[in-house]
Amino acid sequence: MKYRELGNTGLHVSEVSFGTWAIGGSWGNTNDDEALKGLDKAIGEGVNFFDTADVYGDGHAEQLLAKATKGKEDDIYIATKFCRAGDIHDLETYSEARVRAYCEASLKRLERERIDLYQIHCPPLSVLKDGRVFEVLDKLQAEGKIRHYGVSVETVEEGLFCLDVPGVKALQVILNLFRQKPLTELLPKAQEAGVGILVRLPLASGLLTGKFKPDTTFDADDHRSFNANGEQFNVGETFAGLPFTKGVELAAQLGWIAEGRGDMARAAMRWILDQPQVTCVIPGFRNVRQVEDNLGAIDVPSFSEEELKRLAHFYQNEVAQHIRGAY
């Protein structure tokens, strides 16, 4: 395993880490035994950072992490998120009383005394500009409830705004071969500011595995079914904002990236890891096999300059015009 510093925090985290949305819920059927075996496998392979949220299975993902990391609290870093258990547009959701309650509830479920990275969970830009939530986070940090804080953002504009907030030490962004916009301005400026970059949805909800067909269907409780067109939350969180059938078509055109790299998924994550400003990629998983598959990205060859230009051209000319939602 290779490790990278999370911005200027002094925390060194595994470059392939894991998100826990899938084991919490909203990705179809889940199995706790399989999830715990997957977490154990990841930790055994040197993964020391996991991302979760209070709404992943209504806190269930946090509870699974507590079980998997019991006795390893000083060695395994956990990032969790808050605000989406309330109305994200209501400033009261970000009040000291409410945020303190969210934080204490997460600490209880995680069975920890401190959260390593506490993130605002995709709030509107208006909330960020209001600024009071950052004052609350400063207080929690001073009290030792949280070590560092950051923001999970939906758009480049939100990310750029957060870089001007002194306490923000990490940004969580959607970045993948179908979602390259952050490369131009956001990532270089984050590096300048000493802010870490966590990359979620590296495989565009599975599109970049190349395994889907136009007639592929998903369970009713899978966000790839109930949020395919942004019905429940930002459409960019599902299939990178692409209409599903268009995404399948575009993925088929990227089959060449797997040559010499095992498979498309590993190649797609290798492309992310080749971006020097990225701290780590946080793919999801539901079992040991998926953990092993994702960790395979560490050892595959990097892309050549010519290949990187080809992928940038593909995004600009074939993909960008089809992305829906603010980004």
MISEVEX-909885 format. One record per residue: x, y, z of N, C-alpha, C in turn; residue in one letter. Coordinates in steps of 0.2 Angstrom, whole numbers, plus 5000, padded with zeros to 4 digits. Each point is the difference from the previous one (the first is absolute). Example, Ala and Ser with C-alpha at 12.3 -4.5 7.8 and 13.67 -1.06 7.14 Angstrom:
2
506649725039499650065000500450065000A499850054996500450065001499650055003S
//
This chain:
327
500449945000499650065000500450065000M499850054996500450075000499550055004K500350055003499750055004500150074998Y499650045000500050074998499850045006R500350065001499850055005499350034998E499650005005499350044999500150075001L500150044994500250075000500650015005G499950055004500650015005499849985007N499649955001499749985006500549965004T500549974997500549955003499749935000G499449994998499749935000500249974993L500349945000500249974994499549944999H499650004995499549954998500149964994V499849945000500149964995499750034993S500449994995499750044994499449964997E499949945001499449974999499749985007V499450045001499749995006499349984998S499550005005499349984998499550045003F499450014996499450035002499549955002G499650015005499549955003499350014998T499850044995499350014998499749944998W500449964996499749934998499949955005A500450005006499849955005499550035005I499950075000499550035004499349994997G499950014993499449994997500050044994G499450004996499950044994500449974994S500349945000500349974995499749934999W499449995002499749934999500149965006G500049935000500149965006500650015003N500050005007500750005003500049945005T500649985002500149955004500650025005N499850005007500550035005500649955000D499949945000500549955001500550014994D499850014994500450014994500350075001E499750055002500350065001500550005005A499949975006500650005005500649964997L499949954996500549964998500450044995K499650054996500350044995500550055004G499750035005500350055004500749975003L499949945003500649965003500549994994D499849984995500549994994500450074998K499650055000500350074998500550025005A499849995007500550025005500649965000I499949934999500649964999500450014994G499850034995500450024995500350075000E499950035006500350075001499650064999G499349994999499650065000499950035007V500150065000499950035007499650065000N499550004995499650065000499349984997F499450025003499449984997499550065001F499650014995499550055000499349985001D499750035004499349985001499550065001T499449995002499650065002499449985004A499750045004499549995005499449974996D499950014994499449984996500149944996V500649975000500149944997499749945004Y499449984998499649955004499850035006G499950065001499750045006500549985006D500750004998500549995005500349935000G499749964996500249935000500749994998H500250044995500749994997500550035006A499850055004500550025005500049945005E499549975002500049945005500549944997Q499949994994500449954997500850025000L500150064999500750025001500350005007L499550015005500249995007500249935001A499649954998500249935001500749984997K500150034994500549984996500750035002A499950065004500650035002500150005007T499649965004500150005007500749985002K500350045005500749995002500550034995G499850034994500450034996499950074998K499750035005499850074999500550054999E500649985002500650054999500449994993D499849944997500349984994499650014994D499350005001499650004994499650075001I500050044995499750065000499350004997Y499550035003499450004997499750074999I499750014994499750064998499349995000A499650045003499350004999499750064998T499350014999499750064997499350015004K499850064999499450025004499650054995F499450015002499550054998499449974996C500149944997499549984995499549965004R500049995007499549975004499550065001A500150064998499650055001499850044993G499750055000499950044994500650044999D500349984994500750034999499950084998I499450024998499950074998499950045006H499849975006499850045006500650025004D500250065001500650025004500049975007L499449985003499949975006500449945001E500049964994500349945000500850005001T500350064999500750015001500150045007Y499550015004500150045006500449965005S500350035005500449965005499749955003E499450015002499649945004499949944995A499850014994499949954995500749964998R500550044999500649974997500349965006V500050035006500249975006499749935001R499350004999499649945001500249954994A500150024994500249954995500749975002Y500550055002500649975002500049955005C499750025006500049955005499649934998E499550014996499749934998500549964996A500450044995500549964996500549975005S500350045005500549975004499749945004L499450005002499749955004500049934995K499850014994499949954995500749974999R500550054999500749984998500449975006L499750015006500349985006500750035001E500050074998500750035000499950075004R500550025003500050075003500150064996E500349984994500250064995499949974993R499750054995499949984993500650034997I500449964996500650034997499950054994D499449994996499850054995499350015000L499750055002499350015000499850054994Y499649974996499850044994499350024999Q499950064998499350024998499849974994I499449975000499849954995499650034994H500450034995499750034994499550055002C500250055004499550065001499950054994P499550045000499950054995500650055001P500150034995500550065000499850055005L499450025000499750055004500249995008S500049935002500249985007500750025001V500449984995500850015000500150075001L499750044996500150075000499750045006K499549975003499850025007500550005005D500449945000500650005004500049985007G499450005003499949985007500249935002R499849964995500249925001500749995001V500550044997500750005001500250025007F499650055003500150025007499949945005E499449974998499949945005500549954999V500249984994500649954999500650025004L500250075000500650025003499949985008D499450015002499949995008500149925001K499749964996500049935001500849984999L500350034996500749984999500450035006Q499950055003500350035006499949955006A499449975000499849965006500349934999E500349984994500349944999499549954997G499450024999499549954997500149984993K500450054996500249984993500750025000I500449974996500750014998500050054995R499749994994500050054995499350004997H499850054996499450004996500150024993Y499549984996500050014993499350014997G499950004993499450004997499949964994V499549965000499849964994499650054995S500350014994499750054996499749964994V499550044997499749984993500350034994E500250065001500350054995500750035001T500350014994500650045001500050065003V499450044999499950065003500050005008E499749955002499949985008500749995002E500449964997500749985002500450065000G500050044995500450065000499950055006L499350005001499950045006500349985006F499949935001500349975006500750015001C500450004995500750015000500250075004L499550045000500250075004499850005007D499749945002499849995007500649975004V500350045005500749975003499949935003P499549985003500049945003499849944996G499850014994499949944995500749974998V500049945002500649964998500049954995K499349984998499949954995499450024996A500049984993499450014996499949934997L499349985001499849934996499750024994Q500249974994499750024994499949944996V499550014995499949954995500550014994I500549954999500550014995500049934997L499949994993500149944997500150024992N500149954996500150014993499450034997L499450005003499450034997499950075004F500450025004499950065004500750035002R500350034994500750035001500050075001Q499550035001500050085001500450025006K500049975006500550025005500750014999P500249964994500850004999500250074998L499650044997500350064997500250055005T499550025005500250055005499949985007E499549965002499949985007500649965003L500349954996500549965003500750035001L500250044995500650045001499950055005P499550035001499950055005500049975007K499749945000500049975007500749985002A500449974995500649995002500450065002Q499950054997500350075002499850015007E499449995002499750025007500249955005A500349944998500149955005499449965002G499550004996499449965001500049934997V499849955003500049944998499449994995G500149954995499449984996499949935000I499349995003499849935000499549994994L500149954996499649994994499549945001V499450025000499449955000499749994993R499749945000499749984994500549994994L500549975001500650004995499849954994P499449965001499849964994499350024998L499850065001499450034998499449955001A499949985006499549955002500049944997S500649984998500149934997500150004992G499850064997500050014993500749984997L500650025004500650004997500349935002L499649955002500249935000500049974993T499550034996499949984993499549935000G499749995006499649945001499350014998K499850065000499250014999499950004993F499349984999499750004993499450055000K499850024994499450055000499449975004P499949945001499449975003500249985007D500650025003500149985007499550035004T499849975005499550035005500350005007T499750045005500350005007499449995004F500249985007499449995005499750075001D499449995002499650075002500350045005A500449975005500350035005500750024999D500250004993500750024998499950074997D500550045002499950074997500150004993H500349954997500050004992499449994997R499549985004499349994998499650075002S500050015007499550065002500350074999F500750004998500250074999500450004993N499849964995500350004994499950064996A499550045002499950074996500050065005N500349985006500050065005499450015004G499649945001499450015003500050015008E500649985003500050005007500650055002Q500550014997500650045001500350024994F500650035000500350034994500249944995N499850014994500049954995500749974999V500550055002500749984999500349955004G499649985005500249955005499849934997E499750004994499849944997500250004993T500449954998500350004993500350064998F500350045005500450064998499550054997A499449995000499550054997499849984993G500349954997499849984994499449964999L499650004995499449964999500349935000P499749955003500349935000500249974994F499550004995500249974993500650034997T500050075000500650044998500649985003K500049995007500649985003500249934998G499649964999500249934998500350004993V499750044996500350014993500750035001E500150055004500750045000500549955004L499749965005500549955003500349954995A499649984995500249964995500550024996A500050074999500650034996500650015004Q500049985006500650015005500349935001L499849954997500249935001500849995000G500350054995500749994999500450025006W499850035005500450025006500249945004I499649944999500149945004500749964997A500250024995500549964996500750015005E500249955002500650005005499950025007G499350015001499950025007499549965004R499849944997499649955003499350014998G499750065002499350014998499850085000D499550024998499850075000500050035006M499749975005499950035007500750025003A500549955000500750025002500350054996R499950004993500350054996499750075002A499350005001499750075001500250035007A500149955005500350035006500750025000M500449964995500750024999500150074997R499550024996500050074997499950055005W499649995005499950045006500650015004I500349945002500650005004500650044996L500050004994500550034996499950085000D499550025003499950085001500450015006Q500550045000500550025006499650035006P499550044998499750035006499549965004Q499849944998499649955003500349975006V499750005006500249975006499849924999T499449994999499849935000499349994996C499949944998499449984996499649965005V499450015000499649965005499449964997I500249954996499449964997499649965006P499449984998499649965004500149934999G499749965005500149934999499449975004F499949934999499549975004500349935003R500649984997500349935002500750004999N500349955002500849994999500250014993V499649974995500250004993500150074998R499550045001500050074998500650045003Q500149985006500650045004500649984996V500149934998500649984997500150034993E499450014996500050024994500250085000D499750035005500250085000500750015002N500349965004500750005003500549994994L499749964995500449994994500350064996G499650055001500250074996500750025002A500249985006500750035003500549974995I500049944998500649974996499950014992D499550034998500050004992500450064998V500249994993500450064997499650065000P500450065001499750064999499950014992S499650064999499950024993500550044997F500249994994500550044996499750074999S500450054998499850064998499550004995E500249964995499549994994499349985002E500049955004499449975003499650055004E500350045004499750055004499750054995L500350024995499750054995499449974996K500149944999499449964997499450005004R500149995007499450005004499850075002L500450055000499750075000499650024994A500249984995499750014993499349975000H500049935002499449975001499550035004F500250025006499550035005499850074997Y500450044997499850064997499550004994Q500149954996499749994994499449955000N500049955004499549955000499650005007E500250025005499749995007499750075003V500450055000499850065004499350034998A499850004994499350024998499449965002Q500249945003499449965002499950005007H500550035004499950005007499550055003I499549975004499550045003500150025007R499750065002500150025007500650055001G500050035005500550055002500649965001A500650034997500749975002500550044999Y
//
